[in-house]
Amino acid sequence: MTDTAPGHPRPIAPVGHVEPVPRRIRAFVGGRAVLDTVRARYVWEWPGYPQYSIPLEDVAEGALRDEEHVQRLTPGTARRHALVADGVSRPAAAWVWADDAPGDLAGTVRFEWDALDAWFEEDEEVFVHPRNPYTRVDALRSSRPVRVERDGVVLADAPSSVMVFETGLPTRYYLDRTHADLTRLVPSDTVTACPYKGRTSAYWSADTGTATHKDLAWSYDFPTRQLAPIAGLVCFYNERVDTHVDGTLLPRAAPADRAAFEAARTRTDTKSAT
């Protein structure tokens, strides 16, 4: 699997890397806090982003049930546990690291993200997976014109954009909706989330007259405050459209690589929008 788009910076944390998390981390099932810690660790089980590992002392008493299954994961050996909280039991929800785990992971637990209903860094909700401390996500206004086509049909033609640069991923071009051909865009019920941008408010398929391409574009009406410049703008998957920037046709990002990356990072209804 390739963890970065060509021409973009590579992730710098190797698999098995461990670092302290300088933030309060909480996670909830229903209205109950299952964990609350200021001593979490980041652990990279794959290069793209880390997971939280939580000291057992900072997990609610009785929340873990040993399933007596030991498995070798990428950083080390771990013992699988179910999560028992708020009257429900969620199997295969957590992994308690053994003594052969790197750094100071021994005696900590890494939860499957979906096993908890909501995660917070300090008092702000985090979606999909922890934010990578080595990842930058910048939204920059640009006066370079952007034209988007599919099947030879122009879907958007904008004199400017907000470009989103996320470490290791293709640049995304967010365009004013007034410069998109809304007669070609068909609303979709899809909702996705991103740890850096929040939850999408709209998705569209594209009808080019010869084919309908599902979920080709999306928008965040209420992104995280760090990505406020993209609010209300529309963005198209570079991998699936022909994108011209300042008159130059860009090569499409490799769909296979992108699909593999999303399969690892996504906790959404369909896929991760970036």
N, C-alpha and C positions, 0 to 999 in steps of 0.2 A: 504493500500500500504506500502511495506517495502522500506525505502529510503537508505538502506545500504546493502552491500553484507556481508554474514556471515564471521566472522573473520576479519572484517575491521572496522576502526573507524567510529562512527556515526556522522552525521551532528550535530553541536552544537547550531545552531540558531533556536529558536522556531518560529512557525508560528506567524505572527504579529510583529516580531522583526524589529526595525528600527535603522539604523546607518547612519552617514554621509558618503558621497563618497568623498575621498580626491583627486579626479581626475577631469580634465575637460571632460565633456561628450557632444558630439555633435551627431546629427542624421540628415540625409539628405533624401529628396525626389527629384529625379532627381539631379540637381546641386545645389539645394537650401537647406540651413541649416534651418531646421524646429525648432530645439532647440539647444541652446548653453549655458552651465551652468557650474559653478564651485561650485554650491550649491545643487547638487543632493542628494537624499537619497536612500539608499538601503532599500527595504521593502520585507520581506519574506512572500509570500502568500502560500508557501508550504516549507517543510524543506530543500529540496535539494539545492536550489540556490535562490538568490534574483532577484528582478526586480529594475530598476531605477524608481524613482519618481522625477519629475522635477517641480521646482517652475513655476507657471503660468507666472510670469513676464519674464521668460527666454525662453518662447515659442514664436515663430514668431506671430506677430499680425495677427488676422484673420485666423489662422491655425486651430482653433477648432470651431466646430459647435455643439451646444447643441442638442441632440436627444431626450431630455425630457424623459429619461428613468432612473429611480433610482433603484439600485440593491444593495443588501447586499453581499459584498465580504468577504473573510476570515478576513482581518484586520478591516474592517469597511464599512460604506455606501459610495457608489460612484455614480456619475452621468455620464452616457455614452455620449461620444461625437464622431462625425465624424472628420476626418482629411481632411482639404482642403488645397492643396498645389500643386504648379507647374501645375495648370490647371486640376488636378484630385481630385475626392472626394472619400475617403475611409471610408465607414461606420463602426461603432462599433470599432473605432481605438484607443480610449483613455478613461480613467476613471479618473474623477476629484474627489478627496477625500473630503468627508464632514467633519463636525466638530467632529464627533465621531471617526474619524480615530486615531490610536495610534501615540504617539510621536508628531512630528511636520509635519505630512503628510497633514493636512488640508490646502487647497489652493494649493496643488501640483497635478500633473497629471501623471498617469502611462500609458504608451503607450503599445499597443500590438506590440510585436517585429516585426512582419511581415508587419505592417503598414508603417514602414520606410524602405527605400531602403538600407541604410548603417548606422552603428553605429560606433563611435570612442571613445576610451579612450585616451585622449591626441591626438597624431597623429597616433595611431595604430588602425586598424579596429578590431572590436570584432564581433564574429560570434555566432549565436544561442541564446545566452542569456548573461547577465552580468557574469563576472567571480566572483565567490564566494570568498570574502576576507578570509574566514575560510577554504578554500580548498587548499591543496597542490597537485601539480602534479610533480612528480620527475621521470626522466628517468635515470636509473642506469644500467651500464654494469654489466653483470653477467656471470661467467664461468660455471654455472650449465647448463647441457645439457637439451634441450627441444625437445620432439617428439610430433607431432600432428597427430592424426588418425581420420578417419571417416569411418564407415562401415567396420572396420578392415583393411583399406588401409592407408598406411603412406603417409601423405600429406607434411610433413616437418620433418627433423631430423637434428637438429643444435647442435653443440658443445657449443654454447654460445648464449646469447640474450641480448637485451636491455629491461629491465623490466620497465614498466610504472606503477607507484603507484599513483592513484588518490583517494583522500579521499572518502570513502563510496562506491567505485566501485571495481569490481574484478581486480586483477593485470592482466595487458596485457603483452604478450611476443612478442616482435618485433624481427624478424629473418632475417638474410641475405637471399636474394632471391636465392642465389646459393645453399642453403640448403633446398629449397622447390622443390617439384616435379612439375615443370611447365607444364609437360604434362597432369597433372590432373586439372590445373587451367584454367578456361575459362573466358576471359575478359568480364566485364560487363560495361554498360553505367552509372551505379549508381555513384552519387557524393553526399557526405555528408560533414558536417562541425562540428567542435568542438570548443567551446570558448577558449580552452587552446592549441589546436594543429593546428588549421587552417582548410583548406579545403583539402579533399582527392584528390589524383591525379590518383588513380587506384582502381578498385574493381574487385574481381574474384568470380565466382561460382566454385564449385568443382564437378568434374565428377569422381565418385568412381568406375564406371563400373556397379554398380547396381542401382545408382540413381544420379541425379544432384541436388546439394544443392545450392540454389541461394544465392549470395552475402555472402560468407562464410569468405572472407578475404579482406583486404584493405591495402593501403599504402599511406603515405604522402611523396611525393618527395620534397616538399618545406614547411615543418612545420614552426610554429612560432619559433623564435630564441631560446626561452626557452626550446623547445623540439627538438632542432637540432639533438641530437643523434639518433632519429628514422628515419631520412631522408633516403628514399629509401628502408627501411626495410618492410617486410610483416608481418601482424598480423592476427590471426584467432579469431573468436568469441569463447571464452571459453565455452559459453552456448551451443554451437552446435557441438563441437568436443571433442574428448578425448585427454586431454593434460597431458603428462608425464613430470615432472620436476625432474631432478636428479634421474630418475628411478622410481619415485612415481607417480601413476595415481591420478590426482586431481579430486575432485568432481566437476561436472558441476555447474555453477551458475544457480540459479532458473530462468528459462525463463519468467515466469509470472511476477515476481518482476521486472526483468530487462525491460520487455516490458512496464510495467506501468511507470517506471521511465523515459524511453525514450519518451513515449507519452507526458509527462509533459515538458520535456526539449528541444524537438527537433524542429528546424526550418530548415529542409533539404528536399531533394527530396524524400527520403525514410525514413531513420532512422539515428540516431547519431552514428558515429563510435567513439570508445573510446580506 
